[in-house]
Amino acid sequence: MAYLEPSEVVAIEDNKKYGWGLDPEAFSGAIHWHHKIFPYKGTHQDVIEACRKADWIDATQGWVRKGMSRSAIAKVEATFPNCGFHKALLRLAKEYGGSTVIGGFKVVRGIVKL
């Protein structure tokens, strides 16, 4: 479940391969820090904070809103349906830890950054 660092490598390689033109440092930082609990401070702060906040909104299905209105969140969710993503996360947590609570804790412990 420790997928962030390998994902950074793949994303940076794809950025080069497909010529996306994204700043490699900002792109890598957005992936690396998007599970951070507390606000990110540093280089590319605006981009990384936007990704971090969006991930918290998505992961909590809008329970944590990070300053976004409920209507804005609903509009995004209607435009980009999760297609069972959250159910898949719960299933994977259960498979990983024997229960969704224990598995969820193990997963969170491995991916959340302070």
Secondary structure, 3 states (H helix, E strand, C coil): CCCHHHHHHHHHHHHHHHCCCCCHHHHHHHHHHCCECCCCCCCCHHHHHHHHHHHHHHHCCCCCCCCCCHHHHHHHHHHCCCCCHHHHHHHHHHHHHCCHHHHHHHHHHHHCEC
